[in-house]
Amino acid sequence: MPVPVPQQRAVPAAEASNGTDLTLLVIEDDPAGTFSVPELSAATGARVRIRAARNLTEAGRLLTDDVDCILLDLALPSGDRSAEADGLATLQHVLRIAPRHAVLALTAEDDAELAAEAVRVGAQDYLFRGELDGRLLSRAIRYAVERKRADVTQHKLTESRLRAQENARLERGLLPTPLLDGSDLRFAARYRPGRSRALLGGDFYDTVRTPDGTVHAMIGDVCGHGPDEAALGVELRIAWRALTLAGLCGDELLSTLQQVLEHERESEEIFATLCTVDIAPDGRRAGLCLAGHPAPLIARQGRAAHLLPYEDGGPALGLLPRARWPRRQVELGGSWSLMMYTDGLIEGRVGNGTQRLGQDGMVAMINSQLAEGLAGEDLLDAAVTHVRELNGGELTDDVAVLLLDRDQDTARDTARHRAQNGGRGRSIPRPRPGQVSPAGVQRPPL
């Protein structure tokens, strides 16, 4: 008659500086005959807690998160007809109820094929019943536990990598590609989400050229910078592009965008700021609308950069139900650079105190960089880098910066080229995978 082992038993460990507690769940008909508990304790040099179960029902009750390893006798009956199917069915049942636990398969010496099949099915290792002793079992337990931990870690890393790749594909598809075919304007943009390991934040921007030759540009910021705000920003950007191509502009466009925001936001506290400009086909004047957003900066040849007027701006989208956004006409001139930005660029700290860069500090910074001869993408890179350095590290808010440039001589050459080619203008090619797009956004291969 077999002598049962208590369902839970604590055995004092031998003195060892590197010993750690172990909890072993033994599942077999006669767990008392498997090994000697004091022998196992001496071999491991640790406190060994043993739980014994004679069937799978008992095993299910005794299986808890503190169990380090399961020792399963493949001879334990499960009701199947063949012995091999019986052992593997029992093992598969244990693996289903204990997906996070290490499992050792115990079998007879003449069942080597079954033992190997058990490892293929999911056990971490196997042991032969006749060769079992405390030292061998202790090594097998520790090996199985560490191997299971490595398997779980690798599985999590694989899941995380696949999820990151999937998110990256999605977010790359949501980044804007400017539609400026036929325009003589040069375009550059920089985008840095505040979220760690993300491509997209609550800031958004876009630029399109309509059939009449007008270039429309927009930049906006949804309050917050989490994934929900990023999704809402994408919706607003796509809606803006569709409405612009449909012919809407100014107050009519912003009123419609506010309706989109009100229907798509999660709560009434969510709002978005927005700045839109529509640049006339001749490139010398533009209409400006501000919805609670910082005014753009303009730089002209021979003059210091300064902010465009912002006194006539309206409230942010989503704050007032019947708000209006007046469109202000501004003169640009022949050659100019127009920079649109979100508040992430101006709200970074300056040094270790509470001082912020602010719009005045940004204007001074841009003028200094223009004096050094920087322009286009180099100017944006220098601006974002300098703001980050002033902040003493990575910026916590999303940052989006958009730059449109017009050179009068280049515009004249483009017009001449267009006239010589029957009205067809130059186009901005779509970047191939791995290249930098006209938006200045790296697009890795899918």
C-alpha positions, 0 to 999 in steps of 0.5 A: 500500500503506497504511503501518501505524501502530504499535499503541502510540506515544507522541508528546511533547506540545507545551509547554502548561500545561493539557495532559493525556495521551490514549490514542486507539484507532483502528479502521479499515482504514488508520489511517495515512491518517486523520491525522498523529500530529505534527499531532494532538499539536501540536493537543492540546498533550499526549502522545498515545498512539495504538493502531491496529487494522484489525479488531474482533479486534485492537481487543478485544486493544488495548482497556484501561482507559487508553484515553480514546477510540475512533475507529471507521471506520463503513466497517469491514466486519462481514459484514452485507449493507447498508453502513448495517447494516454500519457500525451493527453494527460500532459496536454491537459496539464499544459492547458491548465498550467500555461505559465508553469514549467513541466517535467515529464516522468516516464519509464526507461523503455519509453524514450520515444514517448519522453521525446514526444512529451518535450515536443508537445510542450514539456520543458524536459523529461526524466526516467523513473529508474534513474531518478535521484535527488541531485538529478531531479533538483538540476532538472527542476531548476533547468525546467524553471529557467527554460520556461522563464526564457520561453515566456520572455521570448514569447512576450518579446515576440508578441511585443515586436509583432504588435510594434510592427503592426502599430508602426505600419498603421501609423505610417499609413496615417502620416500625411503625404503633401499633395503639392503637384504643380506648386512652386512652393517647397515643403518641409516638416518635422514631427516628434510625438510625446509618447514613448515608442510612438510615431503618432501623437495628438498633433497633426498637419497636412498640405494640399493644392486644389485645382485652382492652384491655391495651396492650403496648409493646416496644423493642429493639436488635440489636447493630450498626446495619448493614443486616443488623441492621436486617433482623433487628430488623424480623423480631423486631418483626413476630414480637413483634407476632404473638406478642402478638396471639396472646396470649403475654406475659412469659417465654413470649413472650421465649423464643419470640423468642429462638428466632426470633433464633437461627434468623435471625441470621447468627452466634452472636455476634449478640444483641438486648436487649429491654424489654417492658411490658404496661399493664393496661386501667385504665392504673394498673399494668403488667408489665415484662420486661427482657432486657439492656435499660435500664429505662424511665423513669417520670414522675408528677405532682408527682414527679421522673422516675426509672427503673423497677426493673431488678434482676429483668431477664434476659439479652439474647436470644441469649446463654443457651440456656435463659434466663428473663425474670421479669415484674415488676409495677409500679404506674403511678398515675393520670397518668403518662408512661412513656419507653422508649429504646435505649442510643443515647440514653444512650451519646453523649459529653458534651463532647470527653472520654470521659464518657458521658451515662449513665442518670443524666444522661438522668434529670436531662436529662428532669427539666429538660425536664419542669420547662420544661413539655415533654411528648409529641413536644416532649419527645422532640424536645428530648431527642434534640436535646440528646443530639446537642448534648452529643455535639458532632454526629450520634450514631453509634449508632441511637436509638429513643425511645418515650413513652406518656402517660396523663392521668387526667382524659382517661382518665375522659372517654374512658371516659364517651365509650365508655359513651355510644357502646356501648363504642366507643372513640376511635381513632388514625387512620392518617396520610395520605402526607406527614403525621406518623404517631402514631409521630412518623415522617415518611411521605413519599408513595409 
